[in-house]
Amino acid sequence: MGFGLIPALFLAYNGIFIGLAVYLMKESVGWGTVMLGLMPHGIIEIPAILLAAAVGLRLGDIISQTIFRKAHFDIKSEFIDALGIFLWVILPMLFIAALIEAFVTSQLIGGI
């Protein structure tokens, strides 16, 4: 798990940050506004973050198994596969989520 530490910390940080933000905002603006501010882009962004963490955890596991000789993997091939997932799946998801956040969510929240 040592090489998967960064993705695990990234997930924990995001979970804590979103949880804290929701907790603080629901008191001042209510659940409806909080959900209106999170859901439009969050439906795409949260799965992208989870997928990125999963790819990072897999790479960390593969590297540690190879180093400790529990299994043999072609690390270069695995890295290229992970890079492909990042470039062709995760990055477009985050881009779409950013567009939704900038143009849709801002309009929804701005009207309240």
C-alpha positions as CSV (number, residue, x, y, z in Angstrom):
1,M,0.0,0.0,0.0
2,G,3.0,2.3,0.3
3,F,3.0,3.3,-3.3
4,G,-0.8,3.8,-3.2
5,L,-0.5,6.3,-0.4
6,I,-0.8,9.4,-2.6
7,P,-4.1,8.4,-4.3
8,A,-5.5,7.2,-0.9
9,L,-4.6,10.6,0.7
10,F,-6.0,12.4,-2.3
11,L,-9.4,10.6,-1.8
12,A,-9.4,11.2,1.9
13,Y,-8.6,14.9,1.4
14,N,-11.4,15.3,-1.2
15,G,-13.9,13.4,1.0
16,I,-13.1,15.6,4.0
17,F,-13.1,18.8,2.0
18,I,-16.5,18.1,0.4
19,G,-18.0,16.9,3.7
20,L,-16.8,20.0,5.5
21,A,-18.1,22.3,2.7
22,V,-21.5,20.6,2.7
23,Y,-21.7,20.7,6.5
24,L,-20.9,24.4,6.7
25,M,-23.0,25.5,3.7
26,K,-26.2,23.6,4.5
27,E,-26.6,25.7,7.7
28,S,-26.5,28.9,5.8
29,V,-28.1,28.1,2.4
30,G,-30.0,24.8,3.0
31,W,-29.8,21.4,1.5
32,G,-31.4,22.3,-1.8
33,T,-28.9,25.0,-2.7
34,V,-26.0,22.8,-1.6
35,M,-27.2,20.0,-3.9
36,L,-27.8,22.4,-6.7
37,G,-24.3,23.6,-6.3
38,L,-22.7,20.1,-6.2
39,M,-24.8,17.8,-8.3
40,P,-24.6,19.2,-11.9
41,H,-20.8,18.9,-12.2
42,G,-20.3,16.4,-9.3
43,I,-22.1,13.6,-11.1
44,I,-19.2,13.6,-13.6
45,E,-16.4,15.0,-11.4
46,I,-16.7,12.5,-8.5
47,P,-16.5,9.4,-10.7
48,A,-13.5,10.9,-12.5
49,I,-11.8,11.4,-9.1
50,L,-12.6,7.9,-8.0
51,L,-11.4,6.5,-11.3
52,A,-8.1,8.5,-11.1
53,A,-7.5,7.2,-7.6
54,A,-8.3,3.6,-8.6
55,V,-5.7,3.9,-11.5
56,G,-3.2,5.4,-9.0
57,L,-3.8,2.6,-6.5
58,R,-3.4,0.0,-9.2
59,L,-0.1,1.4,-10.4
60,G,1.1,1.6,-6.8
61,D,0.1,-2.0,-6.2
62,I,1.8,-3.1,-9.4
63,I,5.0,-1.3,-8.6
64,S,5.2,-2.6,-5.0
65,Q,4.4,-6.2,-6.2
66,T,7.2,-5.9,-8.8
67,I,9.7,-4.5,-6.3
68,F,9.0,-7.1,-3.7
69,R,9.0,-9.8,-6.3
70,K,5.5,-11.1,-5.4
71,A,4.6,-10.8,-9.1
72,H,6.1,-9.6,-12.3
73,F,4.4,-6.9,-14.4
74,D,5.5,-4.9,-17.4
75,I,5.5,-1.6,-15.6
76,K,6.1,0.4,-18.8
77,S,3.0,-1.2,-20.4
78,E,0.9,-0.7,-17.2
79,F,2.0,3.0,-17.1
80,I,1.1,3.5,-20.7
81,D,-2.4,1.9,-20.1
82,A,-2.9,4.2,-17.1
83,L,-1.8,7.2,-19.1
84,G,-4.3,6.3,-21.8
85,I,-7.1,6.1,-19.2
86,F,-6.1,9.4,-17.8
87,L,-5.9,11.2,-21.2
88,W,-8.9,9.6,-22.9
89,V,-11.3,9.1,-20.0
90,I,-10.4,11.0,-16.8
91,L,-9.2,14.3,-18.4
92,P,-12.3,14.6,-20.7
93,M,-14.6,13.9,-17.7
94,L,-12.9,16.6,-15.6
95,F,-13.0,19.0,-18.6
96,I,-16.8,18.4,-19.0
97,A,-17.3,18.8,-15.3
98,A,-15.4,22.1,-15.3
99,L,-17.5,23.4,-18.2
100,I,-20.7,22.4,-16.3
101,E,-19.4,24.0,-13.1
102,A,-18.5,27.2,-14.9
103,F,-21.5,27.7,-17.1
104,V,-24.4,25.6,-15.6
105,T,-23.8,25.5,-11.9
106,S,-22.8,29.2,-11.7
107,Q,-26.1,30.1,-13.5
108,L,-28.2,27.8,-11.1
109,I,-26.5,29.2,-8.0
110,G,-26.4,32.8,-9.3
111,G,-30.2,32.8,-9.6
112,I,-30.7,32.0,-6.0
